[in-house]
């Protein structure tokens, strides 16, 4: 014979001192602005490094529009030939053309001040994200372990019991009751949309939720070897010349055909 459902009556102080602090909306917003304060302003690149990057970008844009290019044939071939020659000679390399046939060695990120600054910024961001979560997790486990905080206003199946009542070993409790530990995890992973609405899409709180706490989100990758990139881009430019087509070819005929004048 099944026992009648038993109603639970929660102390209002649980709502004020447990439910609201665990919600952590203000903590997430505060953490976002602390990370912004810890971010150091980006250092300006030297002129040679900017020229190196821009040369590669110009070549990529030229190749991307080669099949339907707005540049006339004479100008296109002139620009392509100039970039091809510069890439082959290493004119745009920030360290100058390579000496002889010596293999190029990429820069060591541990000796690059800009790379080290990026690694330190990533470590500071991760510390700001991880330390509050560890403190709050320990605080909940120590003071509020086994607390029942809230009852959801909609029915749920028994499959949600292990997710919503973590830390409470009771088989007869209604599935809609939520424990303190489960409420913490629901807020940690479920407030992403609210943080995006308040702080915008590029906020550090949402990035911390989507990434692993042990993986740096702002760590820089390996430095690019522009000698190899220029060599590959030189071959790609030669290939794109065979695909070149000027947008202005037979434009008069196409206009007359479009307006039924031909």
N, C-alpha and C positions, 0 to 999 in steps of 0.2 A: 504494500500500500504506500503510495507516494505521499510524502509530507507536504503540507501547504507551504507556499512560498513565504519566506521570511524577509521582511523589509529591514533595511539598515538605515539608521539615522546618524548622520555625520555631524560632528562638532563644527560649528561655524569657524572656529579657530584653525581647523585643518585647511579650510578654503583660503584663509587669509595668510597663514604662515607656511603652508606647504604647497598648495595648488598653484597659487600665483607666483611664488619664487621659482618653481620648477619650470613654469612657462617660458621664462628667460628671453622674452622679446627685447627688453631693454638691455640685457647683458649682451645679446648678439649685436645690437646696434652699437653699443659702447665698444665692443671688440673690433668692429669694423673701423671705427674712427681712431682707435689706438694703433691699428696697423697702418692707417694712413699717416699718422704722426711719426711712426718709426721708419717710414719709407724715405730714403735719402733721394734728393733730386738727381735725375739722370745726368751723367757727365757728358759733356760735348765730345763728339768724335773729332779726331783731327781731319783736316781738309783732305788728306790723301786717302783716308779710310772712307770718307763720304764719296769721293770720286770713284773709288773702287766699287762700291755698292751701286752707285747710280749708273755706271757703265754697264754693269750686268743687267740692271733693270731696263735700260734703254734697248739693249739687244733683245731681251725677252719680249718687250712690247712690240718691237719691230717684227719678230717672228710670229707673234700671236695674230697680227693683222695682215700677214703676208698673203693669205688666200683671198682677201678682199680689202686690199690696202688703199687708203686715201692718198698715198704719196705717189707722185708720178714716177715712171720707170727710171728716168735718169737720176732723180734724187734718191730713189730707193737703192739703186745699185751703188751710188756714191757713198751713202751712209753705211750700207752693208760691207762694202769693200774697206772702208776706213776702220770699222769696228773689227773686221776680220784681221786686218794688218796689226791693229793695236793689241788684240788678244794674243796673236802669235808672237809679238815682240815683248809682251808683258809691260806695255806702256802704262796701263792703269793700275798696276800693282802698287800698293802703298809702300812696300819695301824695295821697289825698283825691280827691273827685269832680273830673272834668275841668272846666276853666274855659271856659264858653261852648261854641262849636262848633270850637274849635281841635283839629286832628288830633293824635292821640296819637303820640308818637315813642318807640320802644322804647329801653331803656337801652343805652348803648355798652358792650360787654364790656371794652373797653380801659380804661375809667374806673371800672369796678366792682371794688373790692378783692377781693370773693369770687371773681369770675370770673378775675381775674389770679392768685389763689392756686391755683385749679384748673388753670390753664394751666401754671403753674410745677411743680405736682405731676406733671402729665402728662409734662412734659419731663424731669424727674428720673427718672421711672419708665422712660421710653424710653432714657435714657442708661445706666441700670443694666442694661437688657436688651441693648442694642446693643453696648456697649463690650466686655464679655466675649466675645461671639460673634466680633467682629472680631479680637480678640487671639488667640483659640483657632484661628480660621481661618488667620490668618497663621502661627501657630506650627506648625500641621500642614503647611501648604504649604512652609515653609522647612526644617523638620527631618525630616519623615516623608513627603515626596513620593515616591510609587512603592512604599511599604511594603505588604506583604501581611500582614494581621493575623489573619485567622480563616477557617476553612472551615465553611460551613454544613452541618449534618448531614442535609439532605434534598436530593433532586435538583431541579434547576431547568432550564428551557428556555433556549435561547440568547438569547431576548428580554430576559433579566435581565442579560446580560453588561455592557452599557453602563451600567447603573444600579449594579451591584455592584463593578465594576472601573474606576471613574473614576480617571484619572491613570496607568493601566497600559495601554500599547499592546501587548498580547500576544494573538494570536489563538488559540494552542494551549492556553492555561491553562483549567483546569476552571472552569465558571461559578460553582461554589459558593465559590470563593475571593473574599474581600472585601478591597478596598484601604482604606487609612487614610482617604482623603477620603470614600469612599462610606460607611464606617462612621460617620464624623462626621455625615453628613446623615441616616443611618438613625436614629441616636440622637437627633438634634435634633428630628426630626419624629415619632419613634416612641415616645418616653418620656412622651407626654402622659398616657396611662392610668396609668402608674406614679406620676407626680407627683400626679394626682388622688387616687390611693389613699393616698399618704403625706400630702399637704398639704390635701386636700379639693378640692371643685369650684371654689371661688373663690380659686384661687392665681394669682399673677402670672406664673409660669413658663408655665403652660398658655395664659394669655391672650396672651403674647408669641409662642408658637408658632402660634396661630390667626390672629394679626393680622400685617399687613405691618410690617416694621421701620421704615418711613418714615411710618407713619400713627399718630398719637397715639391711644391707646386711652382716655385719661382726659381728653381735651380737652372742655370744656363746650360745649354747643351755644349757639345764639342765645337771648338772654333772651326769655321769653314776654311777649306783650303782653296783659295781663289785661283791658284795656279791650275788646279785640276778643273775648277769650274769654268775658267776662261777657255781652257782647251776643249772642253765639251761644248761650250757655247759657240766656239769657232766652227766646229763641225755642224752644229745645228743651223748656224747661219747659212752655210753652204747648201745645206739640204733645203732650207726654206726658200732659197732663190728659185729653185725649180717649181715651187708651188705659188710663186708670186703672180698675182693678178690685180691689175689696177682697177679701182672702182669706176674710173672715168672712161673706160673703154666703151666705145659706141654709145655714149650717153645720149647723143642727139637722137639716134635711132630708137633707143628705148623710150625716150620722152615722147617722141611722135607716135610710137606704137601705143603707149599708155593712154594718150588722149585721142586716139583714133584719127590721127592726122596722116597716117601712112598706111 
